[in-house]
Each structure stands twice: as structure tokens, then as C-alpha cells.
Amino acid sequence: MTAAAETPSETTNGEALNSVPDGTGSIPEGTLQYLSIGALELEAGGFLPEVTLAFETWGKLNGDASNAVLIQHALTGSTHVTRGSSDEDGWWEQLVGPGAPVDTGKYFVVSVNIVGGCYGSTGPASPGPDGRPWGSRFPLVTLRDSTAAEARLADALGIDSWYAVIGGSMGGARALEWAVTYPERVKRCGVVSVGAYSTAEQIAFAQAQTLAIRQDPNFRDGDYYDGPAPEAGLALARRIAHITYRSATEFDVRFGRNAQGTETPLEAARLDRRGRYQVESYLDHQGTKLVRRFDANSYIAITEALMSHDVTRGRGTLKDALSRTTAHFFIAAVSTDRLYFPAQSRELADALPGDVPVYLIEAPIGHDGFLTEIGQLNEQLRQDFFG
């Protein structure tokens, strides 16, 4: 059994369940729903003969479908943005919920699991045409491909245009792609903690993560679903990623050079028997947590999608590409982000038509501040974006 078997993907990935897209409020908020959108031709030349999208909704779509907001999840995020019928915590409750800037009493909120994911949408663990998991045969899916798939879901929901599309990190890249690919369908676009494209350094960090998984002996070129999953490789990939998600200051203040519990890093006759520093134990914990909830192939597929992020591809200069959009933009960055530097957000804002400010989340934590400290921008979001 793979690590992903603990997620909804074990029973729902790739299956068009008897759930109809619903904006009436008759389905409990935060309920995972599924829609088959048919075949999907892919930007890089691949093809998926049948794609299912998993999504959740909150609130009620109004009569003219003018209050729909699309919230885009980050790399290993799910559709569960805020609480629903299950009362489970969501990952962006400071932003979305009753009385929040994205007020679910006012807006109809939609969140979609990206194609390639393992939280219900078609991904590598889904059955292919022959009934076996796609595994190594799963094609490269870019963020533009995911946007095209999500546009079909919007059509099925009766949403001609989004009141707003917003996301952080990879979710912000997805929001930006929506605004440029379908300018007539996005009135407002929120891009948090990501730039207009993945830089060489960001691609380098990503490649180290995917290689960690691929070099796990259990990976078997991605066809491991009938045996042990490449858990060690996935955990190592998460360790590498998490170093970029947090700041050096946070590591120093939180852990310093302290040993983990009674372990003794400097007392060992052999290197392989030494104790751990606290920061090592922390990264071990992060790796173990992800292994319990995520599929290694999906991690590779989505990471490759993020590596493909480049809003200028085939569209000329950055200003040329952004001139296509007519959306009102909200750009924000985290002051200590060392994965997606604030300078990248400023570059994006400077290339947009008009005078677009960059709001700064002041947080010592690093990149993950877009999740934990988005509440700092609640007033700005209400006044400049959702007002």
C-alpha cells in the first residue's frame, strides 16, 4: 500500500463519482465533490483520456454567478481551505470563512485539487486506461494544463468569470496563470509569495527534491503501487523543501545548536550512531508527516508543474504577457522569504499595467508566513481587493 492510500486518492482518484457540481448550498460546505471533465490534451504533448477534478465549495452562488472566488492551494495543500461540515481545520482560515476577508456568507468559494495531485483529482495513482495506476506513464502536466481543466469545472458550475482568484506560493502561480490565460474570466487576481516564473535556483531546489524520490530503491521508476512506497525518498524531498520554507533566523532562534532531548550529537564512536540536533529532529518530523499523507509520484508531478511556471512562455516579454490581463491585482510577499524573494513580487508588480503595490507580510518564519500570517493583510485585502 502506498503512502497516498491514507488520502482520498485510494478510492476516488480518477473516478467520476455520482456528485454533481453544486452552487445552491444543498451540499454541506467543505464536502469533497468530484467532476469528470473528459479528455485533456496537454501543453507538453501528452494526453489524459479522462480527468476527474476533486473540489470543495463554501457559501452559495448568487443568481448571476458574480460572487465566485477560486482559492488555489500550494504544493502539498488540499482543497480544504477552511472548515466545513467535518469541522476539520482548513489551511487558510485567516483568509477564508465567516467574517474573514473572503467571507463565506457573501462569496461562493471554490477550491480545486490540482491535476496530478493525490487528494481526489486524477494523478499518477489513478487508474489508467488499462486499469493499472498511471505510475511512470503519467504525463507532464503544466500549470496551464491545470488552468484549462479548472475552466471546465467553472463552466459546469455556471461560472463565466471569477470575482477573484487568489493563492499563495504555487497557488499564487496558478492564480496568475488564470488571469493571463483567461483574462475575460478573472476580475481580481491575488498572487502571494511567488513571482512570474520559477527561477533557476527554484528549479534547482525542486530538482534535488524529485531526484531524492527517484533515487529511492523502492521508487521503481514510479511503478511502486504493488509494493513498498519510496517513503525515504519522499521524506528527504520534504526535508529539502522545508529548509526553503523557513528562514535561517527562525531555525537559529527556535533550535540553535541544541541537541534533541537526551541525544548527544558529539558523543559517538561512529558517525552513524551519533545523536541528532533539534533541527534535524524537526526535519525528520516534517518528512514523516508528509509520507503519511502524500503520494511520491504526485509530489514529483506537481513539483514538475511548478518548475514549468513561466507566465511569459510563448507570450513575449513579461510586460507583453501581463498586458493580456484586465484583472485588478493584489500582490503580496513575505519579508523573510528565501524561496520566492520579495524582489520577485516587485518585478511582477512593476510589469503589471498601472501602479500595483506590493504588500509585505512581516514574519520571521520565512516562506510559510504566507500561510501562518496572512491575517496581517486582512484590512488591505478588504479595502484593496474584496471591497
Helices and strands as residue ranges (DSSP letters): G 3-6, H 9-12, E 33-41, E 47-58, E 68-72, E 96-97, E 102-103, E 108-112, G 135-137, H 143-157, E 164-168, H 170-181, G 183-185, E 188-192, H 200-214, G 220-222, H 231-245, H 248-254, G 271-273, H 278-293, H 296-307, H 318-322, E 328-334, H 342-351, E 358-361, H 369-372, G 374-377, H 378-384
